[in-house]
Amino acid sequence: MALACQQDEKLRFLPMRVSISSFNRRSPGHCAALLLALCALFCGASELAARYVFPRISRVRHRVEIERRAAVRLRGTAARPAMLVVGNSLFERGINIPVLQQELPGFTVQRFVVSDTSFLDWYYGLRRIFAEGGKPRVVVLGLSTRNLLAQRIEGALSANILIRTSDVLRVGRDLHYDNTAVTNLYFENLSAFFGGSTQFRKWLLTGVIMPDLQQLAAGLKAKTPPLPASAEVIAEAAPRLQMLNQLCAENGVRLVFVVPPTGDQGADSDIPAVETAGGRADVVVLVPIGPGELGPQYFSDGAHLTDAGALKFTSALSSALRRTLPYEVNARLF
């Protein structure tokens, strides 16, 4: 009886032993292939999630994707030309687009803004918009003097949605990147997972884990260094504005450069220097509200406008655009 029980016990564990022994007899090649397949599955799932799921749960990424698609599809008519308003968070929080559209009924107004962008982001961003079919008649670009002079791009998000693949190497040369950094740019450009990784971390930290992190960061913000001398600002800004103007002219677009208001009495803007640079580049430079003209109550953090400040700036901007582009409004030029 005891012997029979022992035999039954051995038979019960026999399939497990056979399975384990057969797994142990698998070749290293089979194990490597299985590992690669799992890695590929994980990478594919991550890419799909970054491309289709994250834009649905991130308010910022969802807005950016909608505005990017609208910019590429933007068309105007002879009677109502299209105006594309581009820039960074200074325009995102500083312009009330419905009000601007209401005050400029002669245009079809579309906004496309990406936070923390500068000159290079939008030079290559406009190249991509034009190449992919966007046909505005007027581009209104809003950057501070510091943004215009900056020798940088926003990062992974800019590489993914603003820069064409064919321009990645050129961007790397402009930024003096080494081969590793250029390779990273290619990955960020081609992959939604790599291109959105930084934004995902920001969303996770500020939207889920630490909602008050942005307020803390604003309180710990380092003191901004002064701008270069006016002569240096002119020397650097003029060729950049000329590059933008040439790009727009080649695509039949009128460029208007706007300096958004700042609450620091001009520490981030050298208006006369930018206006001089615009004159040399044959670019209209608008300053609807000068530095320090709005009180601190119109700024949420010293740099970005409140809703009330945005209404004032939008009204001033629309008035300046009507004075600058009367023939576009009346469809005489186009």
C-alpha positions as YAML, in Angstrom:
chain: A
units: angstrom
residues:
- id: 1
  name: MET
  ca: [0.00, 0.00, 0.00]
- id: 2
  name: ALA
  ca: [2.80, 2.41, 0.93]
- id: 3
  name: LEU
  ca: [4.67, 1.45, -2.24]
- id: 4
  name: ALA
  ca: [1.62, 2.25, -4.38]
- id: 5
  name: CYS
  ca: [1.24, 5.66, -2.79]
- id: 6
  name: GLN
  ca: [4.88, 6.48, -3.47]
- id: 7
  name: GLN
  ca: [4.46, 5.51, -7.13]
- id: 8
  name: ASP
  ca: [1.34, 7.71, -7.42]
- id: 9
  name: GLU
  ca: [3.26, 10.59, -5.92]
- id: 10
  name: LYS
  ca: [6.07, 10.17, -8.44]
- id: 11
  name: LEU
  ca: [3.59, 10.02, -11.34]
- id: 12
  name: ARG
  ca: [1.86, 13.21, -10.12]
- id: 13
  name: PHE
  ca: [5.07, 15.28, -10.28]
- id: 14
  name: LEU
  ca: [6.32, 13.68, -13.49]
- id: 15
  name: PRO
  ca: [4.76, 16.28, -15.90]
- id: 16
  name: MET
  ca: [6.31, 19.14, -13.94]
- id: 17
  name: ARG
  ca: [9.72, 17.49, -14.05]
- id: 18
  name: VAL
  ca: [9.39, 16.84, -17.75]
- id: 19
  name: SER
  ca: [8.37, 20.47, -18.36]
- id: 20
  name: ILE
  ca: [11.28, 21.85, -16.34]
- id: 21
  name: SER
  ca: [13.79, 19.52, -17.94]
- id: 22
  name: SER
  ca: [12.53, 20.37, -21.41]
- id: 23
  name: PHE
  ca: [12.85, 24.11, -20.62]
- id: 24
  name: ASN
  ca: [16.37, 23.55, -19.37]
- id: 25
  name: ARG
  ca: [17.22, 21.75, -22.60]
- id: 26
  name: ARG
  ca: [16.20, 24.81, -24.69]
- id: 27
  name: SER
  ca: [19.12, 26.30, -26.60]
- id: 28
  name: PRO
  ca: [20.48, 29.76, -25.69]
- id: 29
  name: GLY
  ca: [19.27, 30.94, -29.09]
- id: 30
  name: HIS
  ca: [15.67, 30.08, -28.23]
- id: 31
  name: CYS
  ca: [15.93, 31.96, -24.93]
- id: 32
  name: ALA
  ca: [17.45, 34.99, -26.66]
- id: 33
  name: ALA
  ca: [14.69, 34.96, -29.28]
- id: 34
  name: LEU
  ca: [12.05, 34.79, -26.55]
- id: 35
  name: LEU
  ca: [13.68, 37.70, -24.71]
- id: 36
  name: LEU
  ca: [13.85, 39.77, -27.90]
- id: 37
  name: ALA
  ca: [10.20, 39.03, -28.64]
- id: 38
  name: LEU
  ca: [9.20, 40.19, -25.16]
- id: 39
  name: CYS
  ca: [11.29, 43.34, -25.54]
- id: 40
  name: ALA
  ca: [9.73, 44.06, -28.92]
- id: 41
  name: LEU
  ca: [6.26, 43.54, -27.47]
- id: 42
  name: PHE
  ca: [7.02, 45.92, -24.61]
- id: 43
  name: CYS
  ca: [8.48, 48.57, -26.95]
- id: 44
  name: GLY
  ca: [5.51, 48.30, -29.29]
- id: 45
  name: ALA
  ca: [3.03, 48.61, -26.45]
- id: 46
  name: SER
  ca: [4.93, 51.63, -25.05]
- id: 47
  name: GLU
  ca: [4.99, 53.33, -28.44]
- id: 48
  name: LEU
  ca: [1.28, 52.77, -29.01]
- id: 49
  name: ALA
  ca: [0.47, 54.04, -25.52]
- id: 50
  name: ALA
  ca: [2.59, 57.16, -26.05]
- id: 51
  name: ARG
  ca: [1.05, 57.81, -29.46]
- id: 52
  name: TYR
  ca: [-2.63, 57.15, -28.73]
- id: 53
  name: VAL
  ca: [-3.24, 56.90, -24.97]
- id: 54
  name: PHE
  ca: [-1.11, 59.67, -23.45]
- id: 55
  name: PRO
  ca: [-2.60, 62.44, -25.65]
- id: 56
  name: ARG
  ca: [-6.01, 61.46, -24.29]
- id: 57
  name: ILE
  ca: [-5.07, 61.72, -20.63]
- id: 58
  name: SER
  ca: [-2.68, 64.70, -20.81]
- id: 59
  name: ARG
  ca: [-4.51, 67.99, -21.29]
- id: 60
  name: VAL
  ca: [-1.38, 69.76, -22.54]
- id: 61
  name: ARG
  ca: [-0.39, 67.08, -25.06]
- id: 62
  name: HIS
  ca: [-3.98, 66.81, -26.26]
- id: 63
  name: ARG
  ca: [-4.10, 70.56, -26.92]
- id: 64
  name: VAL
  ca: [-0.74, 70.56, -28.69]
- id: 65
  name: GLU
  ca: [-1.77, 67.70, -30.98]
- id: 66
  name: ILE
  ca: [-5.07, 69.38, -31.89]
- id: 67
  name: GLU
  ca: [-3.38, 72.71, -32.63]
- id: 68
  name: ARG
  ca: [-0.62, 71.04, -34.66]
- id: 69
  name: ARG
  ca: [-3.10, 69.23, -36.88]
- id: 70
  name: ALA
  ca: [-5.13, 72.40, -37.33]
- id: 71
  name: ALA
  ca: [-2.00, 74.38, -38.30]
- id: 72
  name: VAL
  ca: [-1.07, 71.84, -40.96]
- id: 73
  name: ARG
  ca: [-4.61, 71.89, -42.37]
- id: 74
  name: LEU
  ca: [-4.92, 75.68, -42.20]
- id: 75
  name: ARG
  ca: [-6.22, 77.23, -45.41]
- id: 76
  name: GLY
  ca: [-7.55, 80.64, -46.24]
- id: 77
  name: THR
  ca: [-9.47, 82.22, -49.06]
- id: 78
  name: ALA
  ca: [-8.96, 85.38, -51.09]
- id: 79
  name: ALA
  ca: [-11.74, 87.04, -49.14]
- id: 80
  name: ARG
  ca: [-10.64, 85.73, -45.76]
- id: 81
  name: PRO
  ca: [-6.94, 84.90, -45.49]
- id: 82
  name: ALA
  ca: [-5.63, 82.63, -42.73]
- id: 83
  name: MET
  ca: [-3.55, 83.85, -39.81]
- id: 84
  name: LEU
  ca: [-1.40, 81.44, -37.79]
- id: 85
  name: VAL
  ca: [-0.43, 82.60, -34.30]
- id: 86
  name: VAL
  ca: [2.61, 80.72, -32.97]
- id: 87
  name: GLY
  ca: [4.82, 81.03, -29.92]
- id: 88
  name: ASN
  ca: [5.38, 79.69, -26.44]
- id: 89
  name: SER
  ca: [3.54, 79.93, -23.12]
- id: 90
  name: LEU
  ca: [3.69, 83.75, -23.25]
- id: 91
  name: PHE
  ca: [1.20, 83.54, -26.13]
- id: 92
  name: GLU
  ca: [-0.62, 80.52, -24.73]
- id: 93
  name: ARG
  ca: [-1.64, 82.43, -21.60]
- id: 94
  name: GLY
  ca: [-1.40, 85.89, -23.10]
- id: 95
  name: ILE
  ca: [-3.86, 85.74, -26.02]
- id: 96
  name: ASN
  ca: [-7.56, 85.03, -25.89]
- id: 97
  name: ILE
  ca: [-8.03, 83.45, -29.33]
- id: 98
  name: PRO
  ca: [-11.87, 83.73, -29.48]
- id: 99
  name: VAL
  ca: [-11.58, 87.44, -28.72]
- id: 100
  name: LEU
  ca: [-8.77, 87.88, -31.27]
- id: 101
  name: GLN
  ca: [-10.87, 86.12, -33.89]
- id: 102
  name: GLN
  ca: [-13.85, 88.34, -33.06]
- id: 103
  name: GLU
  ca: [-11.75, 91.49, -33.39]
- id: 104
  name: LEU
  ca: [-10.15, 90.32, -36.66]
- id: 105
  name: PRO
  ca: [-13.16, 89.11, -38.66]
- id: 106
  name: GLY
  ca: [-11.22, 89.47, -41.91]
- id: 107
  name: PHE
  ca: [-9.00, 86.53, -40.96]
- id: 108
  name: THR
  ca: [-9.36, 82.90, -40.08]
- id: 109
  name: VAL
  ca: [-7.24, 82.79, -36.91]
- id: 110
  name: GLN
  ca: [-5.56, 79.60, -35.69]
- id: 111
  name: ARG
  ca: [-3.19, 79.22, -32.76]
- id: 112
  name: PHE
  ca: [-0.32, 76.75, -32.33]
- id: 113
  name: VAL
  ca: [1.78, 77.24, -29.19]
- id: 114
  name: VAL
  ca: [4.31, 75.00, -27.45]
- id: 115
  name: SER
  ca: [5.68, 75.94, -24.04]
- id: 116
  name: ASP
  ca: [9.37, 76.74, -23.57]
- id: 117
  name: THR
  ca: [10.07, 77.17, -27.30]
- id: 118
  name: SER
  ca: [12.47, 79.69, -28.81]
- id: 119
  name: PHE
  ca: [13.74, 80.86, -32.20]
- id: 120
  name: LEU
  ca: [15.10, 77.55, -33.49]
- id: 121
  name: ASP
  ca: [11.96, 75.65, -32.48]
- id: 122
  name: TRP
  ca: [9.80, 77.91, -34.61]
- id: 123
  name: TYR
  ca: [12.17, 78.34, -37.51]
- id: 124
  name: TYR
  ca: [12.14, 74.60, -38.02]
- id: 125
  name: GLY
  ca: [8.55, 74.33, -36.84]
- id: 126
  name: LEU
  ca: [7.38, 76.70, -39.58]
- id: 127
  name: ARG
  ca: [9.45, 74.77, -42.11]
- id: 128
  name: ARG
  ca: [7.56, 71.63, -41.14]
- id: 129
  name: ILE
  ca: [4.14, 73.31, -41.14]
- id: 130
  name: PHE
  ca: [4.70, 74.72, -44.63]
- id: 131
  name: ALA
  ca: [6.12, 71.43, -45.93]
- id: 132
  name: GLU
  ca: [3.17, 69.43, -44.59]
- id: 133
  name: GLY
  ca: [0.59, 71.65, -46.23]
- id: 134
  name: GLY
  ca: [-0.15, 74.55, -43.88]
- id: 135
  name: LYS
  ca: [-0.97, 77.66, -45.94]
- id: 136
  name: PRO
  ca: [-1.45, 80.71, -43.73]
- id: 137
  name: ARG
  ca: [-1.12, 84.12, -45.35]
- id: 138
  name: VAL
  ca: [0.14, 85.75, -42.16]
- id: 139
  name: VAL
  ca: [2.26, 84.25, -39.38]
- id: 140
  name: VAL
  ca: [2.25, 86.10, -36.06]
- id: 141
  name: LEU
  ca: [5.24, 84.88, -34.04]
- id: 142
  name: GLY
  ca: [5.48, 85.91, -30.39]
- id: 143
  name: LEU
  ca: [8.78, 85.58, -28.53]
- id: 144
  name: SER
  ca: [10.58, 87.61, -25.92]
- id: 145
  name: THR
  ca: [13.97, 89.05, -26.74]
- id: 146
  name: ARG
  ca: [15.59, 86.30, -24.70]
- id: 147
  name: ASN
  ca: [13.63, 83.63, -26.61]
- id: 148
  name: LEU
  ca: [14.72, 85.17, -29.92]
- id: 149
  name: LEU
  ca: [18.38, 85.03, -28.92]
- id: 150
  name: ALA
  ca: [18.33, 81.59, -27.29]
- id: 151
  name: GLN
  ca: [20.55, 78.95, -28.90]
- id: 152
  name: ARG
  ca: [18.48, 75.93, -27.90]
- id: 153
  name: ILE
  ca: [15.33, 73.96, -28.61]
- id: 154
  name: GLU
  ca: [12.59, 72.90, -26.21]
- id: 155
  name: GLY
  ca: [13.82, 69.32, -26.20]
- id: 156
  name: ALA
  ca: [12.19, 65.99, -26.97]
- id: 157
  name: LEU
  ca: [8.71, 67.38, -27.64]
- id: 158
  name: SER
  ca: [10.05, 69.91, -30.12]
- id: 159
  name: ALA
  ca: [12.05, 67.21, -31.87]
- id: 160
  name: ASN
  ca: [8.91, 65.09, -32.13]
- id: 161
  name: ILE
  ca: [6.29, 67.58, -33.33]
- id: 162
  name: LEU
  ca: [8.10, 70.66, -34.69]
- id: 163
  name: ILE
  ca: [11.15, 69.34, -36.50]
- id: 164
  name: ARG
  ca: [11.07, 67.34, -39.72]
- id: 165
  name: THR
  ca: [13.15, 64.18, -39.89]
- id: 166
  name: SER
  ca: [15.06, 65.65, -42.83]
- id: 167
  name: ASP
  ca: [16.02, 68.66, -40.67]
- id: 168
  name: VAL
  ca: [17.29, 66.74, -37.63]
- id: 169
  name: LEU
  ca: [20.91, 66.69, -38.78]
- id: 170
  name: ARG
  ca: [20.76, 70.39, -39.59]
- id: 171
  name: VAL
  ca: [19.35, 71.15, -36.13]
- id: 172
  name: GLY
  ca: [22.17, 69.13, -34.58]
- id: 173
  name: ARG
  ca: [24.71, 71.20, -36.47]
- id: 174
  name: ASP
  ca: [23.07, 74.47, -35.43]
- id: 175
  name: LEU
  ca: [23.24, 73.36, -31.80]
- id: 176
  name: HIS
  ca: [26.76, 71.89, -32.12]
- id: 177
  name: TYR
  ca: [25.55, 68.49, -30.95]
- id: 178
  name: ASP
  ca: [27.83, 65.48, -30.92]
- id: 179
  name: ASN
  ca: [26.87, 62.20, -32.62]
- id: 180
  name: THR
  ca: [25.17, 60.84, -29.48]
- id: 181
  name: ALA
  ca: [22.97, 63.91, -29.08]
- id: 182
  name: VAL
  ca: [22.03, 63.85, -32.78]
- id: 183
  name: THR
  ca: [21.12, 60.16, -32.47]
- id: 184
  name: ASN
  ca: [18.88, 61.01, -29.52]
- id: 185
  name: LEU
  ca: [17.23, 63.69, -31.66]
- id: 186
  name: TYR
  ca: [16.43, 61.10, -34.32]
- id: 187
  name: PHE
  ca: [14.88, 58.76, -31.74]
- id: 188
  name: GLU
  ca: [12.82, 61.63, -30.29]
- id: 189
  name: ASN
  ca: [11.75, 62.70, -33.76]
- id: 190
  name: LEU
  ca: [10.63, 59.27, -34.94]
- id: 191
  name: SER
  ca: [9.21, 57.85, -31.70]
- id: 192
  name: ALA
  ca: [6.26, 59.20, -29.73]
- id: 193
  name: PHE
  ca: [7.58, 57.31, -26.71]
- id: 194
  name: PHE
  ca: [10.99, 59.00, -26.73]
- id: 195
  name: GLY
  ca: [9.57, 62.30, -27.95]
- id: 196
  name: GLY
  ca: [6.99, 62.45, -25.17]
- id: 197
  name: SER
  ca: [9.05, 61.00, -22.33]
- id: 198
  name: THR
  ca: [9.92, 64.35, -20.75]
- id: 199
  name: GLN
  ca: [6.36, 65.57, -21.02]
- id: 200
  name: PHE
  ca: [5.09, 62.33, -19.51]
- id: 201
  name: ARG
  ca: [7.38, 62.77, -16.49]
- id: 202
  name: LYS
  ca: [6.17, 66.35, -16.06]
- id: 203
  name: TRP
  ca: [2.56, 65.21, -16.28]
- id: 204
  name: LEU
  ca: [3.17, 62.43, -13.77]
- id: 205
  name: LEU
  ca: [4.89, 64.73, -11.28]
- id: 206
  name: THR
  ca: [2.77, 67.87, -11.58]
- id: 207
  name: GLY
  ca: [-0.55, 66.26, -12.41]
- id: 208
  name: VAL
  ca: [-0.57, 63.13, -10.28]
- id: 209
  name: ILE
  ca: [2.17, 62.95, -7.66]
- id: 210
  name: MET
  ca: [2.91, 66.60, -6.76]
- id: 211
  name: PRO
  ca: [0.23, 68.98, -8.09]
- id: 212
  name: ASP
  ca: [1.86, 71.98, -6.36]
- id: 213
  name: LEU
  ca: [5.30, 71.37, -7.87]
- id: 214
  name: GLN
  ca: [4.98, 74.19, -10.43]
- id: 215
  name: GLN
  ca: [4.27, 76.70, -7.67]
- id: 216
  name: LEU
  ca: [7.30, 75.44, -5.77]
- id: 217
  name: ALA
  ca: [9.47, 75.71, -8.88]
- id: 218
  name: ALA
  ca: [8.28, 79.27, -9.47]
- id: 219
  name: GLY
  ca: [9.23, 80.18, -5.92]
- id: 220
  name: LEU
  ca: [12.70, 78.67, -6.31]
- id: 221
  name: LYS
  ca: [13.35, 80.19, -9.74]
- id: 222
  name: ALA
  ca: [16.90, 81.47, -10.11]
- id: 223
  name: LYS
  ca: [17.53, 85.10, -10.93]
- id: 224
  name: THR
  ca: [17.51, 85.73, -14.68]
- id: 225
  name: PRO
  ca: [20.83, 87.02, -16.02]
- id: 226
  name: PRO
  ca: [20.77, 90.36, -17.85]
- id: 227
  name: LEU
  ca: [20.46, 90.52, -21.62]
- id: 228
  name: PRO
  ca: [23.55, 91.26, -23.72]
- id: 229
  name: ALA
  ca: [24.32, 94.81, -24.78]
- id: 230
  name: SER
  ca: [21.97, 96.31, -27.35]
- id: 231
  name: ALA
  ca: [24.57, 96.16, -30.12]
- id: 232
  name: GLU
  ca: [24.97, 92.41, -29.53]
- id: 233
  name: VAL
  ca: [21.20, 91.91, -29.44]
- id: 234
  name: ILE
  ca: [20.88, 93.65, -32.82]
- id: 235
  name: ALA
  ca: [23.77, 91.70, -34.31]
- id: 236
  name: GLU
  ca: [22.23, 88.36, -33.29]
- id: 237
  name: ALA
  ca: [18.55, 89.14, -33.74]
- id: 238
  name: ALA
  ca: [18.71, 90.71, -37.21]
- id: 239
  name: PRO
  ca: [19.94, 87.60, -39.10]
- id: 240
  name: ARG
  ca: [17.48, 85.41, -37.20]
- id: 241
  name: LEU
  ca: [14.55, 87.61, -38.13]
- id: 242
  name: GLN
  ca: [15.86, 87.66, -41.69]
- id: 243
  name: MET
  ca: [15.93, 83.84, -41.76]
- id: 244
  name: LEU
  ca: [12.33, 83.71, -40.56]
- id: 245
  name: ASN
  ca: [11.27, 86.37, -43.04]
- id: 246
  name: GLN
  ca: [12.94, 84.60, -45.95]
- id: 247
  name: LEU
  ca: [11.32, 81.29, -45.01]
- id: 248
  name: CYS
  ca: [7.90, 82.91, -44.86]
- id: 249
  name: ALA
  ca: [8.40, 84.86, -48.09]
- id: 250
  name: GLU
  ca: [9.38, 81.69, -49.95]
- id: 251
  name: ASN
  ca: [5.99, 80.27, -48.96]
- id: 252
  name: GLY
  ca: [3.97, 83.39, -49.74]
- id: 253
  name: VAL
  ca: [3.51, 84.28, -46.07]
- id: 254
  name: ARG
  ca: [3.73, 87.66, -44.35]
- id: 255
  name: LEU
  ca: [5.66, 87.54, -41.05]
- id: 256
  name: VAL
  ca: [4.80, 89.72, -38.07]
- id: 257
  name: PHE
  ca: [7.01, 89.47, -34.98]
- id: 258
  name: VAL
  ca: [5.40, 90.35, -31.65]
- id: 259
  name: VAL
  ca: [7.13, 91.00, -28.32]
- id: 260
  name: PRO
  ca: [4.74, 89.91, -25.53]
- id: 261
  name: PRO
  ca: [4.42, 92.06, -22.41]
- id: 262
  name: THR
  ca: [6.62, 91.41, -19.42]
- id: 263
  name: GLY
  ca: [6.17, 92.42, -15.82]
- id: 264
  name: ASP
  ca: [9.82, 92.99, -15.00]
- id: 265
  name: GLN
  ca: [10.28, 96.53, -16.34]
- id: 266
  name: GLY
  ca: [12.04, 95.29, -19.46]
- id: 267
  name: ALA
  ca: [14.65, 93.00, -17.90]
- id: 268
  name: ASP
  ca: [13.68, 90.30, -20.43]
- id: 269
  name: SER
  ca: [13.21, 92.61, -23.42]
- id: 270
  name: ASP
  ca: [15.31, 95.18, -25.24]
- id: 271
  name: ILE
  ca: [12.54, 96.66, -27.38]
- id: 272
  name: PRO
  ca: [14.61, 99.29, -29.27]
- id: 273
  name: ALA
  ca: [17.21, 96.69, -30.21]
- id: 274
  name: VAL
  ca: [14.61, 94.23, -31.48]
- id: 275
  name: GLU
  ca: [12.86, 96.97, -33.46]
- id: 276
  name: THR
  ca: [16.19, 97.97, -35.01]
- id: 277
  name: ALA
  ca: [16.90, 94.33, -35.88]
- id: 278
  name: GLY
  ca: [13.44, 94.05, -37.42]
- id: 279
  name: GLY
  ca: [14.10, 97.11, -39.55]
- id: 280
  name: ARG
  ca: [17.34, 95.60, -40.85]
- id: 281
  name: ALA
  ca: [15.54, 92.33, -41.64]
- id: 282
  name: ASP
  ca: [12.48, 94.07, -43.14]
- id: 283
  name: VAL
  ca: [10.25, 92.44, -40.53]
- id: 284
  name: VAL
  ca: [7.39, 94.23, -38.79]
- id: 285
  name: VAL
  ca: [7.98, 94.19, -35.02]
- id: 286
  name: LEU
  ca: [4.94, 94.92, -32.87]
- id: 287
  name: VAL
  ca: [5.02, 95.82, -29.19]
- id: 288
  name: PRO
  ca: [1.32, 96.16, -28.34]
- id: 289
  name: ILE
  ca: [2.06, 96.66, -24.64]
- id: 290
  name: GLY
  ca: [5.50, 97.77, -23.57]
- id: 291
  name: PRO
  ca: [7.51, 96.42, -20.63]
- id: 292
  name: GLY
  ca: [6.14, 97.55, -17.31]
- id: 293
  name: GLU
  ca: [2.93, 99.05, -18.76]
- id: 294
  name: LEU
  ca: [0.80, 96.42, -17.03]
- id: 295
  name: GLY
  ca: [0.78, 96.27, -13.26]
- id: 296
  name: PRO
  ca: [1.73, 93.16, -11.30]
- id: 297
  name: GLN
  ca: [-1.94, 92.32, -10.78]
- id: 298
  name: TYR
  ca: [-2.12, 91.34, -14.46]
- id: 299
  name: PHE
  ca: [0.60, 88.71, -14.14]
- id: 300
  name: SER
  ca: [0.14, 85.31, -12.53]
- id: 301
  name: ASP
  ca: [3.83, 84.64, -11.88]
- id: 302
  name: GLY
  ca: [5.69, 87.73, -12.99]
- id: 303
  name: ALA
  ca: [5.95, 86.55, -16.60]
- id: 304
  name: HIS
  ca: [2.62, 85.04, -17.70]
- id: 305
  name: LEU
  ca: [-0.56, 87.06, -17.94]
- id: 306
  name: THR
  ca: [-3.73, 86.42, -16.00]
- id: 307
  name: ASP
  ca: [-7.07, 86.17, -17.82]
- id: 308
  name: ALA
  ca: [-7.62, 89.89, -17.30]
- id: 309
  name: GLY
  ca: [-4.13, 90.67, -18.58]
- id: 310
  name: ALA
  ca: [-4.71, 88.43, -21.61]
- id: 311
  name: LEU
  ca: [-7.84, 90.39, -22.53]
- id: 312
  name: LYS
  ca: [-5.90, 93.66, -22.42]
- id: 313
  name: PHE
  ca: [-3.05, 92.28, -24.48]
- id: 314
  name: THR
  ca: [-5.39, 90.63, -27.00]
- id: 315
  name: SER
  ca: [-7.21, 93.90, -27.56]
- id: 316
  name: ALA
  ca: [-3.95, 95.80, -27.98]
- id: 317
  name: LEU
  ca: [-2.58, 93.13, -30.36]
- id: 318
  name: SER
  ca: [-5.68, 93.10, -32.55]
- id: 319
  name: SER
  ca: [-5.55, 96.92, -32.83]
- id: 320
  name: ALA
  ca: [-1.87, 96.78, -33.79]
- id: 321
  name: LEU
  ca: [-2.53, 94.07, -36.39]
- id: 322
  name: ARG
  ca: [-5.40, 96.05, -37.93]
- id: 323
  name: ARG
  ca: [-3.08, 99.05, -38.32]
- id: 324
  name: THR
  ca: [-0.27, 96.90, -39.71]
- id: 325
  name: LEU
  ca: [-2.24, 94.70, -42.09]
- id: 326
  name: PRO
  ca: [-5.09, 96.82, -43.44]
- id: 327
  name: TYR
  ca: [-4.69, 95.43, -46.97]
- id: 328
  name: GLU
  ca: [-4.77, 91.84, -45.75]
- id: 329
  name: VAL
  ca: [-7.97, 92.53, -43.84]
- id: 330
  name: ASN
  ca: [-9.56, 93.97, -46.98]
- id: 331
  name: ALA
  ca: [-8.14, 91.17, -49.16]
- id: 332
  name: ARG
  ca: [-6.39, 93.64, -51.48]
- id: 333
  name: LEU
  ca: [-2.96, 92.07, -51.38]
- id: 334
  name: PHE
  ca: [-3.93, 88.41, -51.57]
...
